[in-house]
Amino acid sequence: MLKESIINILDKMKSLKTLLTLILLLSSYLLKAQSSQDCLQNLSIFAEYAKVKNYNEAYEPWMKVRAECPKLNVAIYSYGERILKERIKNLGSQEAEAVRIDLMKLYDEWILNFPTKRNVSVVGDILSSKAQSMLDYKISNKEEVYKIFDEAYRRDAESFTNPKELYNYFKTYYELYKDGVDGVTMEKLF
């Protein structure tokens, strides 16, 4: 009798354990679906604001999508670059410094999550934009900027096509040559 009672209790516990596992799986699926729905909604919101250049309103939903769903859409990065550049322009110098650092991080995330566009590499374009932003916002010294430009050229010369960025690639190297930096020679310049 006691043995049968214990077996019945164990069977009920197994059923309860199975039920709890099923409930946990279902709730995690629903949370993921809700999170995915939130990401799509926030993507739509920030994209609409960004299209009309209302970058202040776009910022909060953009940050949510960037943090929660970084692989959702390339617009996170293309509009994100615009959003952050606008914030740099409109913030005080101390706040803008943090945004400049975030912009550099955005370029790295862009390469990580969307290194191609229509199955064609855009790494050179992204890296050269990063180097150009480093120049524009005086984020680093000329040697570091040149290294990023050079990495863009070496990794993906096909997409490194922006005339301003190409000009600054060579100009930065020429300035390093004029400054007498070791390893920078006229032969390499040409």
C-alpha positions as CSV (number, residue, x, y, z in Angstrom):
1,M,0.0,0.0,0.0
2,L,2.7,2.4,1.0
3,K,4.7,1.4,-2.1
4,E,1.8,2.1,-4.4
5,S,1.2,5.5,-2.8
6,I,4.8,6.5,-3.3
7,I,4.7,5.4,-7.0
8,N,1.5,7.4,-7.5
9,I,3.1,10.5,-6.0
10,L,6.2,10.0,-8.2
11,D,4.0,9.7,-11.3
12,K,2.2,12.9,-10.4
13,M,5.5,14.7,-9.8
14,K,6.7,13.5,-13.2
15,S,3.5,14.8,-14.8
16,L,3.9,18.1,-12.9
17,K,7.5,18.4,-14.0
18,T,6.5,17.8,-17.6
19,L,3.8,20.4,-17.3
20,L,6.1,23.0,-15.8
21,T,8.7,22.4,-18.5
22,L,6.0,22.8,-21.2
23,I,4.8,26.1,-19.5
24,L,8.4,27.4,-19.4
25,L,9.0,26.6,-23.0
26,L,5.8,28.2,-24.1
27,S,6.4,31.3,-22.0
28,S,9.9,31.7,-23.4
29,Y,8.5,31.4,-26.9
30,L,5.9,34.0,-26.2
31,L,8.5,36.3,-24.7
32,K,10.7,35.9,-27.7
33,A,7.8,36.5,-30.1
34,Q,6.9,39.6,-28.1
35,S,10.5,40.9,-28.1
36,S,10.6,40.3,-31.9
37,Q,7.4,42.2,-32.3
38,D,8.7,45.0,-30.2
39,C,11.9,45.1,-32.3
40,L,9.9,45.4,-35.5
41,Q,7.7,48.1,-34.1
42,N,10.7,50.1,-32.8
43,L,12.5,49.6,-36.2
44,S,9.5,51.1,-38.0
45,I,9.3,54.0,-35.5
46,F,12.9,55.0,-35.6
47,A,13.1,54.5,-39.4
48,E,10.2,56.9,-40.0
49,Y,11.6,59.5,-37.7
50,A,15.0,59.2,-39.3
51,K,13.6,59.5,-42.8
52,V,12.3,62.9,-41.9
53,K,15.5,63.8,-40.1
54,N,13.9,63.9,-36.7
55,Y,16.9,62.2,-35.1
56,N,16.1,63.1,-31.5
57,E,12.8,61.2,-31.6
58,A,14.5,58.3,-33.5
59,Y,17.2,57.9,-30.9
60,E,15.4,56.0,-28.2
61,P,13.6,53.4,-30.3
62,W,16.8,53.0,-32.4
63,M,18.8,52.3,-29.3
64,K,16.3,49.6,-28.2
65,V,16.5,47.9,-31.6
66,R,20.3,48.2,-31.7
67,A,20.6,46.5,-28.2
68,E,17.9,43.9,-28.5
69,C,18.0,42.9,-32.2
70,P,21.3,43.9,-33.8
71,K,20.9,41.6,-36.8
72,L,17.4,42.7,-37.6
73,N,18.1,45.2,-40.4
74,V,21.0,47.2,-41.9
75,A,19.0,50.4,-41.2
76,I,20.1,50.1,-37.6
77,Y,23.5,51.0,-38.8
78,S,22.9,53.3,-41.8
79,Y,20.4,55.4,-39.9
80,G,22.3,54.9,-36.7
81,E,25.3,56.6,-38.2
82,R,23.2,59.7,-39.1
83,I,21.5,59.7,-35.7
84,L,24.8,59.7,-33.8
85,K,26.4,62.3,-36.1
86,E,23.5,64.6,-35.5
87,R,23.8,64.1,-31.7
88,I,27.5,64.9,-31.9
89,K,26.7,68.1,-33.7
90,N,24.0,69.2,-31.2
91,L,25.5,68.1,-27.8
92,G,28.0,69.8,-25.6
93,S,31.6,68.8,-25.8
94,Q,31.5,66.3,-22.8
95,E,28.4,64.5,-23.9
96,A,29.5,64.5,-27.5
97,E,32.7,62.7,-26.6
98,A,30.7,59.7,-25.4
99,V,28.7,59.7,-28.6
100,R,31.9,59.8,-30.7
101,I,33.1,56.7,-28.9
102,D,29.7,55.1,-29.5
103,L,29.9,56.0,-33.2
104,M,33.2,54.1,-33.5
105,K,31.5,51.1,-31.7
106,L,28.6,51.4,-34.2
107,Y,31.0,51.0,-37.2
108,D,32.5,47.8,-35.6
109,E,29.0,46.4,-34.9
110,W,28.0,47.2,-38.5
111,I,31.0,45.1,-39.8
112,L,30.1,42.3,-37.5
113,N,26.4,42.2,-38.3
114,F,26.1,43.4,-41.9
115,P,29.5,43.0,-43.7
116,T,27.7,42.6,-47.0
117,K,25.0,44.3,-49.0
118,R,23.3,42.1,-51.6
119,N,26.1,39.5,-51.1
120,V,28.8,42.0,-51.9
121,S,31.2,43.1,-49.2
122,V,30.9,46.6,-47.9
123,V,33.7,46.3,-45.2
124,G,35.9,48.8,-47.1
125,D,33.2,51.3,-47.2
126,I,32.3,50.9,-43.5
127,L,36.0,51.1,-42.4
128,S,36.7,54.1,-44.6
129,S,33.7,55.8,-43.1
130,K,35.0,55.0,-39.6
131,A,38.4,56.5,-40.5
132,Q,36.8,59.6,-42.0
133,S,34.8,60.1,-38.8
134,M,37.9,59.7,-36.8
135,L,39.4,62.5,-38.8
136,D,36.3,64.7,-38.8
137,Y,35.8,64.4,-35.0
138,K,39.5,64.3,-34.1
139,I,39.1,61.0,-32.3
140,S,42.6,59.6,-32.9
141,N,46.0,60.5,-34.2
142,K,47.0,60.4,-37.9
143,E,48.7,57.0,-37.5
144,E,45.6,55.3,-36.2
145,V,43.4,56.9,-38.8
146,Y,45.8,55.8,-41.5
147,K,45.8,52.2,-40.1
148,I,42.0,52.1,-40.4
149,F,42.0,53.6,-44.0
150,D,44.7,51.1,-44.9
151,E,42.7,48.2,-43.4
152,A,39.7,49.3,-45.5
153,Y,41.8,49.3,-48.6
154,R,43.5,45.9,-47.8
155,R,40.3,44.1,-46.7
156,D,38.0,45.4,-49.4
157,A,39.3,47.9,-52.0
158,E,36.2,47.2,-54.2
159,S,33.9,49.0,-51.8
160,F,36.4,51.7,-50.7
161,T,35.1,54.1,-53.3
162,N,34.2,57.4,-51.6
163,P,36.3,60.1,-53.2
164,K,36.7,62.2,-50.0
165,E,37.7,59.1,-48.0
166,L,40.2,58.0,-50.8
167,Y,41.7,61.5,-50.8
168,N,42.1,61.5,-47.1
169,Y,43.6,58.0,-47.1
170,F,46.5,59.3,-49.3
171,K,46.6,62.7,-47.6
172,T,47.0,61.1,-44.2
173,Y,49.8,59.0,-45.5
174,Y,51.5,62.0,-47.1
175,E,51.2,63.9,-43.8
176,L,52.8,61.0,-42.0
177,Y,55.6,61.1,-44.5
178,K,56.1,64.9,-44.0
179,D,56.1,64.3,-40.2
180,G,59.0,61.8,-40.7
181,V,57.1,58.8,-39.2
182,D,59.2,55.6,-39.3
183,G,58.4,53.2,-42.1
184,V,56.6,55.9,-44.2
185,T,58.5,56.3,-47.4
186,M,58.1,58.2,-50.7
187,E,58.2,54.8,-52.5
188,K,55.1,53.5,-50.6
189,L,53.4,56.8,-51.1
190,F,53.6,56.3,-54.9
